[in-house]
Amino acid sequence: MNRIAKTAGVAGLLMAGTLLAGCGRLSMEVPPAPPPQSMPATQIAPGKRIVRDGNELVLPDGTRVPTDARGGFTLPNGDYVARDANGALVLPTGARCLPDPGGYVCP
């Protein structure tokens, strides 16, 4: 009987140890996220848009500005936005807004 009690006690300790060891493996590990898929070369990353509306452009803040003969325009603060030879708008900061069918996409 003593031998059975010792065997049962050892088995119980082994089971408890196994359960505790298993709990240590149940940590809150998050699997790594899959790498982002790259955008096709024909798409431009979304940003601010300048929308063409006839002879006017609608700026991202909703302000409407008329274009001049060169395709550029004057901002409400007096700064001039030029249009380059490729059709992009060059902002006073030097950033370029690239043309698309509905207007321009800016960084």
C-alpha positions as CSV (number, residue, x, y, z in Angstrom):
1,M,0.0,0.0,0.0
2,N,2.9,2.3,0.8
3,R,4.4,1.7,-2.6
4,I,1.1,2.5,-4.3
5,A,0.8,5.8,-2.4
6,K,4.3,6.8,-3.3
7,T,3.7,5.9,-6.9
8,A,0.5,7.9,-7.0
9,G,2.2,10.8,-5.2
10,V,5.1,10.8,-7.7
11,A,2.6,10.5,-10.7
12,G,0.6,13.4,-9.2
13,L,3.7,15.6,-8.9
14,L,4.7,14.7,-12.5
15,M,1.2,15.6,-13.8
16,A,1.2,18.9,-11.8
17,G,4.7,19.7,-13.1
18,T,3.6,19.0,-16.7
19,L,0.5,21.1,-16.3
20,L,2.5,24.0,-14.9
21,A,5.1,23.7,-17.6
22,G,2.4,23.7,-20.2
23,C,0.9,26.9,-18.7
24,G,4.2,28.6,-19.2
25,R,3.9,27.9,-22.9
26,L,0.5,29.5,-23.1
27,S,2.0,33.0,-23.1
28,M,0.4,35.8,-25.0
29,E,2.7,35.5,-28.0
30,V,1.4,37.2,-31.1
31,P,2.5,35.6,-34.4
32,P,4.3,38.0,-36.7
33,A,2.1,40.0,-39.1
34,P,2.5,39.1,-42.8
35,P,4.6,41.5,-44.8
36,P,2.5,44.3,-46.4
37,Q,1.8,43.8,-50.1
38,S,3.4,46.3,-52.3
39,M,1.2,48.6,-54.4
40,P,1.2,48.2,-58.1
41,A,3.4,50.7,-59.9
42,T,0.4,52.3,-61.5
43,Q,-1.2,53.4,-58.2
44,I,-0.2,56.4,-56.2
45,A,-0.2,56.2,-52.4
46,P,-3.3,58.0,-51.0
47,G,-2.7,61.5,-49.8
48,K,-4.3,64.9,-50.1
49,R,-6.2,65.5,-53.3
50,I,-6.6,68.6,-55.4
51,V,-9.7,68.1,-57.5
52,R,-10.2,69.7,-60.9
53,D,-13.6,71.4,-61.4
54,G,-13.7,73.1,-64.8
55,N,-11.3,76.0,-64.7
56,E,-11.0,75.8,-60.9
57,L,-9.2,73.6,-58.5
58,V,-10.7,72.5,-55.2
59,L,-7.9,72.4,-52.6
60,P,-7.9,69.8,-49.8
61,D,-9.4,72.3,-47.3
62,G,-12.3,73.0,-49.7
63,T,-11.0,76.3,-51.0
64,R,-11.6,76.9,-54.7
65,V,-8.9,78.6,-56.8
66,P,-8.9,79.5,-60.5
67,T,-6.1,78.3,-62.7
68,D,-4.1,80.7,-64.8
69,A,-3.0,80.3,-68.4
70,R,0.1,78.3,-67.4
71,G,-1.9,75.8,-65.3
72,G,-0.7,77.2,-62.0
73,F,-2.6,79.1,-59.3
74,T,-2.2,81.5,-56.4
75,L,-3.0,80.2,-52.9
76,P,-5.1,82.3,-50.6
77,N,-1.9,83.3,-48.6
78,G,-0.4,84.7,-51.8
79,D,2.0,81.9,-52.6
80,Y,2.1,80.7,-56.2
81,V,1.8,77.0,-57.2
82,A,3.4,76.4,-60.5
83,R,2.7,73.5,-63.0
84,D,5.9,71.8,-64.3
85,A,6.6,70.5,-67.8
86,N,5.3,67.0,-66.7
87,G,2.0,68.4,-65.6
88,A,2.6,68.1,-61.8
89,L,1.9,71.0,-59.5
90,V,5.0,72.2,-57.5
91,L,3.9,73.5,-54.1
92,P,5.8,76.3,-52.4
93,T,7.4,73.7,-50.1
94,G,8.9,71.9,-53.1
95,A,6.5,68.9,-52.9
96,R,5.0,67.8,-56.1
97,C,1.3,66.9,-56.7
98,L,1.1,64.3,-59.4
99,P,-1.7,64.5,-62.0
100,D,-4.4,61.8,-62.2
101,P,-7.7,61.7,-64.1
102,G,-9.7,63.8,-61.4
103,G,-7.0,66.3,-60.5
104,Y,-3.8,65.8,-58.5
105,V,-2.6,63.6,-55.7
106,C,-0.3,65.4,-53.2
107,P,2.0,63.9,-50.5
